[in-house]
């Protein structure tokens, strides 16, 4: 239409219109006919509109339709980076093994007077600090989940050091998982909200290498069975150094088999864990008249629970376990097997015995408000011993804490804690009590990263 008005404007301004005023009617008529043809040609060049049909939507309807939303969980994986930086300071009124200066472990308390020097030590450190990465990647078999986590608390050959220590190296997809993580025999939710790092002495506590199957899972309820890396320790007792046992070596022909069933509801959960294991030791000197080879089956049952009370302001953490030859799954216990006298066979005067063990945990975590909380509780471990073990061997340990935690802002915790530990020897009448006061501050961090699905 713009072109039409422009053409008419030209017509009105052209000299042709003035010719019409000179009565040259014939030329004017020819000129008008020519302009009408040009108008028809212009109309033919203009685009036409059509009414949309159901098979052919209009352009406006296509533009206003809401875009299809992408399912982030379906199209993208996630990665969570998390960790904590923590400072601990405290005063130990007693003494313990200097490699375990900043924790309460009854097995590491003195077995006799002044074993680790005089009482009274100040300590500090950052060994509880940790760092971890979790990922979740969608696949046609379900989400592939992984976790890699380490801390700075040295153990083993690094005991007492601030150094890297692997906690979790784990992956799972569907019903199957493999790597290193919590043993199914344990219940990590029994651990109280404490500053003291090592935790209750009578708790089943072990992160182990394993192959796991979870045939049943519904919410927080599940049934898990696993093949775990075997391992154990032994005490030759008064036979140490004797030639008869010099060539005796431990062997683990089969994996440990562990399992648990957890029943979870709004009020908390109950869990029953079990384990069975085969331990063997070989005499590598077959020509010796004295035979020291043998084997035994270790086993254990662990019953635990969390009970949420008072509108979930209180959490009661309970555990009771009993077993034989499963000490390396305990949080703080000595050896799994010890030497004993074997009567009736002169070719086998000595034998190995799996040691019985009992563990008890009972704690209460209480929230005073959104910014204050406390934990109080007690734990005990009792180990059976053989007559060939020294009179100073560890028999029973006690552990207790009482604390007050303060959370001034999100992700920041400070607190103070009273700690107690006691060691009792098996036959010499020795007991030792250790008392500590510890303060600490911890900053937690965590953030998520999204990545495109591969």
C-alpha positions as CSV (number, residue, x, y, z in Angstrom):
1,X,0.0,0.0,0.0
2,X,2.9,2.4,0.6
3,X,3.9,2.0,-3.0
4,X,0.3,2.8,-4.1
5,X,0.2,6.0,-2.2
6,X,3.6,7.0,-3.5
7,X,2.3,6.4,-7.0
8,X,-0.8,8.6,-6.5
9,X,1.4,11.3,-5.0
10,X,3.6,11.3,-8.1
11,X,0.4,11.4,-10.2
12,X,-0.9,14.5,-8.4
13,X,2.4,16.3,-8.6
14,X,3.1,15.4,-12.3
15,X,2.6,17.8,-15.2
16,X,0.1,15.3,-16.7
17,X,-2.5,16.5,-14.2
18,X,-2.0,20.0,-15.4
19,X,-2.6,18.9,-19.0
20,X,-6.1,17.8,-17.9
21,X,-6.8,21.4,-17.0
22,X,-6.0,22.4,-20.7
23,X,-8.9,20.2,-21.9
24,X,-6.7,17.6,-23.6
25,X,-9.1,14.9,-22.6
26,X,-7.9,12.2,-24.9
27,X,-4.3,12.3,-23.7
28,X,-5.5,12.4,-20.1
29,X,-7.7,9.3,-20.6
30,X,-4.8,7.3,-22.0
31,X,-2.6,8.4,-19.2
32,X,-5.2,7.2,-16.6
33,X,-5.6,3.8,-18.3
34,X,-1.9,3.3,-18.2
35,X,-1.8,4.1,-14.4
36,X,-4.6,1.7,-13.7
37,X,-2.6,-1.1,-15.4
38,X,0.5,-0.2,-13.3
39,X,-1.7,-0.4,-10.1
40,X,-2.9,-3.8,-11.1
41,X,0.7,-5.0,-11.6
42,X,1.7,-3.6,-8.2
43,X,-1.2,-5.5,-6.5
44,X,-0.2,-8.7,-8.2
45,X,3.3,-8.3,-6.6
46,X,2.0,-7.9,-3.0
47,X,2.1,-11.0,-0.7
48,X,-1.2,-12.7,0.2
49,X,-2.2,-14.1,3.6
50,X,-3.8,-17.4,4.2
51,X,-6.0,-18.7,7.1
52,X,-4.1,-21.4,9.0
53,X,-5.5,-24.9,9.2
54,X,-5.0,-27.5,12.0
55,X,-2.3,-29.1,9.8
56,X,-0.6,-25.7,9.3
57,X,-0.3,-23.6,12.4
58,X,0.1,-19.9,12.1
59,X,3.4,-18.3,12.7
60,X,2.2,-16.5,15.9
61,X,1.0,-19.8,17.4
62,X,4.4,-21.4,16.9
63,X,6.2,-18.5,18.5
64,X,4.0,-18.3,21.6
65,X,4.1,-22.1,22.4
66,X,6.1,-22.7,25.6
67,X,9.5,-24.2,25.0
68,X,10.0,-27.9,26.0
69,X,11.7,-28.0,29.4
70,X,14.8,-30.1,29.8
71,X,15.0,-32.6,32.6
72,X,18.2,-31.5,34.3
73,X,18.5,-34.9,36.1
74,X,18.0,-36.7,32.8
75,X,20.2,-34.6,30.5
76,X,23.0,-33.6,32.9
77,X,25.2,-35.1,35.6
78,X,26.2,-33.4,38.8
79,X,29.3,-33.0,40.8
80,X,29.4,-32.0,44.4
81,X,32.7,-30.6,45.9
82,X,32.7,-30.5,49.7
83,X,34.9,-30.6,52.7
84,X,35.8,-29.1,56.0
85,X,38.7,-27.2,57.6
86,X,39.0,-27.8,61.3
87,X,41.2,-26.7,64.1
88,X,41.4,-28.6,67.4
89,X,43.1,-27.5,70.6
90,X,43.0,-29.3,74.0
91,X,44.6,-30.1,77.3
92,X,45.2,-33.8,78.2
93,X,45.4,-34.1,82.0
94,X,46.9,-37.6,81.5
95,X,49.1,-39.2,78.9
96,X,48.8,-41.6,76.0
97,X,50.7,-43.0,73.0
98,X,52.2,-39.8,71.4
99,X,51.2,-41.1,67.9
100,X,47.6,-40.7,69.1
101,X,48.0,-37.4,71.0
102,X,44.8,-35.8,69.8
103,X,42.2,-38.6,70.3
104,X,40.8,-40.8,73.1
105,X,41.7,-44.4,72.5
106,X,41.7,-46.6,75.6
107,X,43.9,-49.2,73.9
108,X,46.6,-46.4,73.5
109,X,46.5,-45.4,77.1
110,X,49.5,-46.4,79.3
111,X,49.6,-50.2,80.2
112,X,51.9,-49.4,83.2
113,X,53.1,-46.3,85.1
114,X,54.9,-43.7,83.1
115,X,54.9,-45.8,79.9
116,X,54.4,-42.6,77.9
117,X,55.9,-40.1,80.3
118,X,54.4,-37.8,82.9
119,X,50.8,-36.6,82.8
120,X,49.7,-33.2,81.4
121,X,50.0,-32.2,77.7
122,X,48.7,-29.5,75.5
123,X,47.9,-30.4,71.9
124,X,46.6,-28.9,68.7
125,X,46.1,-29.8,65.1
126,X,44.1,-29.7,61.9
127,X,44.1,-33.4,61.1
128,X,40.3,-33.7,61.0
129,X,40.2,-31.5,57.9
130,X,38.9,-33.3,54.8
131,X,38.1,-32.9,51.2
132,X,35.8,-34.9,48.9
133,X,34.1,-35.0,45.5
134,X,30.8,-36.8,44.7
135,X,29.4,-37.3,41.2
136,X,26.2,-38.6,39.7
137,X,25.9,-39.4,36.0
138,X,22.7,-40.6,34.3
139,X,23.0,-43.8,32.3
140,X,20.6,-46.3,30.8
141,X,21.2,-48.6,33.7
142,X,20.5,-45.9,36.3
143,X,22.6,-43.2,37.9
144,X,26.3,-43.9,38.2
145,X,27.4,-42.5,41.5
146,X,31.0,-42.0,42.7
147,X,32.7,-40.6,45.8
148,X,36.4,-39.8,46.4
149,X,37.2,-38.4,49.9
150,X,40.3,-38.0,51.9
151,X,41.3,-36.5,55.2
152,X,44.6,-35.4,56.9
153,X,44.6,-37.9,59.8
154,X,47.6,-40.2,59.4
155,X,47.4,-43.8,60.6
156,X,49.5,-46.9,60.2
157,X,53.1,-46.0,59.2
158,X,51.9,-42.3,59.2
159,X,50.4,-42.5,62.7
160,X,50.7,-39.1,64.4
161,X,51.3,-37.2,61.2
162,X,49.2,-34.6,59.4
163,X,49.1,-36.3,56.0
164,X,46.7,-37.6,53.3
165,X,44.6,-40.6,54.3
166,X,42.0,-42.1,51.9
167,X,38.5,-42.4,53.4
168,X,36.3,-43.3,50.4
169,X,37.0,-44.4,46.8
170,X,33.7,-45.7,45.7
171,X,31.3,-46.2,42.8
172,X,27.9,-47.7,42.4
173,X,25.3,-48.2,39.6
174,X,22.0,-49.8,40.1
175,X,22.2,-52.5,42.7
176,X,26.0,-52.9,42.6
177,X,28.9,-51.0,44.0
178,X,32.7,-51.5,44.3
179,X,35.6,-49.7,46.0
180,X,36.3,-48.6,49.5
181,X,33.5,-47.3,51.8
182,X,31.7,-48.2,55.1
183,X,31.5,-51.9,55.8
184,X,27.9,-53.2,55.8
185,X,28.7,-54.6,59.2
186,X,28.8,-51.1,60.7
187,X,26.2,-48.4,61.2
188,X,27.9,-45.0,60.6
189,X,24.8,-43.2,62.1
190,X,25.7,-44.4,65.6
191,X,28.7,-41.9,65.6
192,X,27.8,-38.9,67.9
193,X,28.1,-35.2,67.1
194,X,31.5,-34.9,68.8
195,X,34.8,-32.9,68.6
196,X,36.8,-36.0,69.5
197,X,37.8,-37.5,66.2
198,X,38.3,-41.2,66.8
199,X,34.9,-41.8,68.4
200,X,33.3,-44.4,70.7
201,X,35.7,-47.3,71.6
202,X,33.0,-50.0,71.4
203,X,31.6,-49.0,68.0
204,X,31.9,-51.2,64.9
205,X,33.7,-48.8,62.6
206,X,35.6,-49.8,59.5
207,X,35.9,-48.5,55.9
208,X,36.9,-51.4,53.8
209,X,37.5,-52.5,50.2
210,X,34.5,-54.4,49.0
211,X,32.2,-55.6,46.2
212,X,28.6,-54.9,47.2
213,X,25.1,-55.9,46.1
214,X,21.9,-54.2,47.3
215,X,19.0,-56.4,46.2
216,X,16.5,-54.3,48.2
217,X,16.3,-50.5,48.7
218,X,13.3,-48.4,49.5
219,X,13.9,-44.9,50.9
220,X,16.4,-45.3,53.7
221,X,15.6,-49.0,54.2
222,X,17.8,-51.5,52.5
223,X,19.4,-54.9,52.5
224,X,23.1,-55.1,51.6
225,X,25.5,-58.0,51.2
226,X,29.2,-57.6,50.4
227,X,32.5,-59.4,49.9
228,X,35.2,-57.5,51.8
229,X,38.9,-57.5,51.9
230,X,40.1,-59.8,54.7
231,X,42.7,-59.0,57.4
232,X,43.5,-59.6,61.0
233,X,46.2,-59.4,63.7
234,X,47.5,-61.8,66.2
235,X,49.3,-61.8,69.6
236,X,51.8,-64.6,70.2
237,X,51.9,-63.6,73.8
238,X,54.6,-65.4,75.8
239,X,55.6,-67.4,72.7
240,X,57.0,-64.4,71.0
241,X,60.5,-65.1,69.8
242,X,60.3,-68.8,70.2
243,X,61.6,-70.9,67.2
244,X,58.5,-73.1,67.2
245,X,56.4,-70.2,65.8
246,X,59.1,-68.3,63.9
247,X,57.9,-69.7,60.6
248,X,54.1,-69.3,61.2
249,X,52.4,-67.0,58.7
250,X,48.8,-65.8,58.5
251,X,46.8,-66.4,55.3
252,X,43.3,-65.3,54.2
253,X,42.0,-67.7,51.6
254,X,38.5,-66.1,51.3
255,X,36.9,-62.7,51.5
256,X,35.0,-61.6,54.5
257,X,31.2,-61.8,54.0
258,X,29.2,-59.1,55.6
259,X,25.5,-58.0,55.4
260,X,22.9,-55.8,57.0
261,X,19.2,-55.0,56.9
262,X,18.1,-51.5,57.8
263,X,14.5,-50.6,58.5
264,X,13.9,-46.9,58.4
265,X,10.9,-44.7,59.3
266,X,10.2,-41.1,60.3
267,X,11.1,-42.0,63.9
268,X,14.6,-43.2,62.9
269,X,15.9,-46.7,62.0
270,X,17.0,-50.1,63.3
271,X,19.7,-52.1,61.7
272,X,21.0,-55.7,62.1
273,X,24.5,-56.3,60.7
274,X,26.4,-59.6,60.5
275,X,29.8,-60.8,59.3
276,X,31.6,-64.2,58.9
277,X,35.3,-64.7,58.0
278,X,37.8,-67.5,57.6
279,X,41.3,-67.0,59.1
280,X,44.2,-69.4,58.6
281,X,47.8,-69.6,59.7
282,X,50.4,-71.9,58.1
283,X,53.5,-73.6,59.5
284,X,56.2,-73.0,56.8
285,X,58.6,-75.5,58.3
286,X,57.0,-78.9,57.7
287,X,60.0,-80.9,59.0
288,X,59.6,-79.4,62.5
289,X,58.3,-81.8,65.1
290,X,56.1,-79.1,66.5
291,X,53.1,-78.1,64.3
292,X,51.6,-74.6,64.6
293,X,49.3,-74.4,61.6
294,X,45.6,-73.9,62.2
295,X,42.4,-72.0,61.2
296,X,39.3,-70.5,62.7
297,X,36.0,-68.9,61.7
298,X,35.4,-65.3,62.9
299,X,31.9,-64.0,63.2
300,X,29.9,-61.1,64.6
301,X,26.4,-59.6,65.1
302,X,25.8,-55.9,65.4
303,X,22.4,-54.4,66.4
304,X,22.1,-50.6,66.1
305,X,19.4,-47.9,66.1
306,X,18.7,-44.2,65.8
307,X,15.6,-42.9,67.6
308,X,14.4,-39.4,66.9
309,X,12.4,-38.0,69.9
310,X,10.9,-34.7,71.0
311,X,10.0,-33.5,67.5
312,X,13.4,-34.7,66.3
313,X,15.3,-32.4,68.7
314,X,16.8,-35.5,70.4
315,X,18.5,-38.3,68.6
316,X,19.3,-41.4,70.6
317,X,22.2,-43.5,69.1
318,X,22.5,-47.1,70.2
319,X,24.6,-50.1,69.4
320,X,25.3,-53.5,70.9
321,X,27.6,-56.1,69.2
322,X,29.1,-59.4,70.0
323,X,31.5,-61.6,68.1
324,X,34.7,-63.5,67.9
325,X,37.8,-62.8,65.9
326,X,36.4,-59.6,64.3
327,X,38.4,-57.0,66.3
328,X,39.8,-55.3,63.2
329,X,36.2,-54.1,62.4
330,X,36.0,-52.4,65.8
331,X,36.8,-48.7,66.3
332,X,39.3,-49.4,69.1
333,X,40.3,-53.0,69.8
334,X,43.5,-55.1,70.0
335,X,44.1,-58.4,68.1
336,X,41.7,-60.8,66.6
337,X,43.6,-64.0,67.5
338,X,46.0,-64.9,70.3
339,X,48.1,-68.0,71.2
340,X,46.8,-70.4,73.8
341,X,47.9,-73.7,75.3
342,X,46.7,-76.8,73.4
343,X,46.5,-79.9,75.6
344,X,46.4,-83.5,74.6
345,X,48.6,-83.5,71.5
346,X,52.4,-83.2,72.0
347,X,53.0,-82.3,68.4
348,X,50.6,-79.3,68.8
349,X,51.3,-77.8,72.2
350,X,50.1,-74.4,71.1
351,X,47.1,-73.2,69.1
352,X,45.5,-70.0,68.0
353,X,42.2,-68.8,69.5
354,X,39.8,-66.2,68.1
355,X,39.1,-63.7,70.9
356,X,35.6,-62.8,71.9
357,X,34.6,-59.1,71.9
358,X,31.6,-57.1,73.1
359,X,30.9,-53.5,72.1
360,X,28.3,-51.1,73.5
361,X,27.4,-47.5,72.4
362,X,24.8,-45.2,73.9
363,X,24.6,-41.5,73.1
364,X,22.1,-38.6,73.1
365,X,22.4,-35.7,70.7
366,X,20.2,-32.8,71.8
367,X,19.4,-29.5,70.0
368,X,18.9,-26.7,72.5
369,X,18.0,-24.3,69.7
370,X,19.0,-23.5,66.1
371,X,22.4,-22.4,67.2
372,X,23.2,-24.6,70.2
373,X,23.4,-28.4,70.6
374,X,25.0,-31.0,72.9
375,X,26.0,-34.6,72.9
376,X,26.5,-36.8,75.9
377,X,27.2,-40.6,76.0
378,X,29.2,-43.6,76.9
379,X,30.8,-46.5,75.1
380,X,32.5,-49.7,76.3
381,X,34.5,-52.5,74.8
382,X,35.4,-55.8,76.4
383,X,37.9,-58.4,75.0
384,X,38.5,-62.0,76.1
385,X,42.1,-63.0,76.5
386,X,44.1,-66.2,76.7
387,X,46.4,-67.4,79.4
388,X,49.5,-67.0,77.2
389,X,48.9,-63.2,76.7
390,X,50.8,-60.9,79.1
391,X,49.1,-59.8,82.3
392,X,49.3,-56.2,81.0
393,X,47.2,-57.0,77.9
394,X,44.2,-54.8,77.2
395,X,40.9,-56.2,78.5
396,X,38.3,-53.4,78.8
397,X,38.0,-49.8,77.6
398,X,35.6,-47.1,78.6
399,X,34.8,-43.8,76.7
400,X,32.6,-40.8,77.5
401,X,32.1,-37.3,76.3
402,X,30.0,-34.2,77.1
403,X,30.0,-31.1,74.8
404,X,28.3,-27.9,73.9
405,X,28.3,-26.9,70.2
406,X,27.6,-23.4,68.8
407,X,26.7,-22.6,65.2
408,X,26.9,-18.8,64.8
409,X,26.3,-18.8,61.1
410,X,25.7,-21.4,58.4
411,X,28.5,-23.9,57.8
412,X,30.5,-22.7,60.9
413,X,30.7,-24.7,64.1
414,X,32.6,-24.0,67.3
415,X,32.5,-25.9,70.6
416,X,34.0,-27.2,73.7
417,X,34.0,-30.8,75.0
418,X,35.0,-32.8,78.0
419,X,36.4,-36.3,77.3
420,X,37.2,-39.3,79.4
421,X,38.8,-42.6,78.7
422,X,39.8,-45.6,80.9
423,X,42.0,-48.6,80.3
424,X,41.9,-51.9,82.3
425,X,44.4,-54.6,82.0
426,X,43.5,-58.3,82.0
427,X,45.3,-59.7,85.2
428,X,47.7,-57.2,86.8
429,X,45.0,-55.0,88.3
430,X,46.2,-51.9,86.4
431,X,43.6,-49.2,85.4
432,X,44.3,-45.8,84.0
433,X,41.9,-42.8,83.6
434,X,42.5,-40.0,81.1
435,X,40.6,-36.7,81.2
436,X,40.7,-34.0,78.5
437,X,39.1,-30.7,77.6
438,X,39.1,-29.8,73.9
439,X,37.9,-26.8,71.9
440,X,37.5,-26.7,68.1
441,X,36.2,-24.8,65.1
442,X,35.1,-26.2,61.8
443,X,34.1,-24.6,58.6
444,X,32.2,-26.7,56.1
445,X,31.9,-26.0,52.4
446,X,29.9,-27.5,49.6
447,X,28.8,-26.6,46.1
448,X,27.4,-28.3,43.1
449,X,28.6,-28.3,39.5
450,X,26.5,-29.4,36.5
451,X,28.0,-31.1,33.5
452,X,26.6,-32.1,30.2
453,X,25.5,-35.7,29.8
454,X,28.0,-37.8,27.8
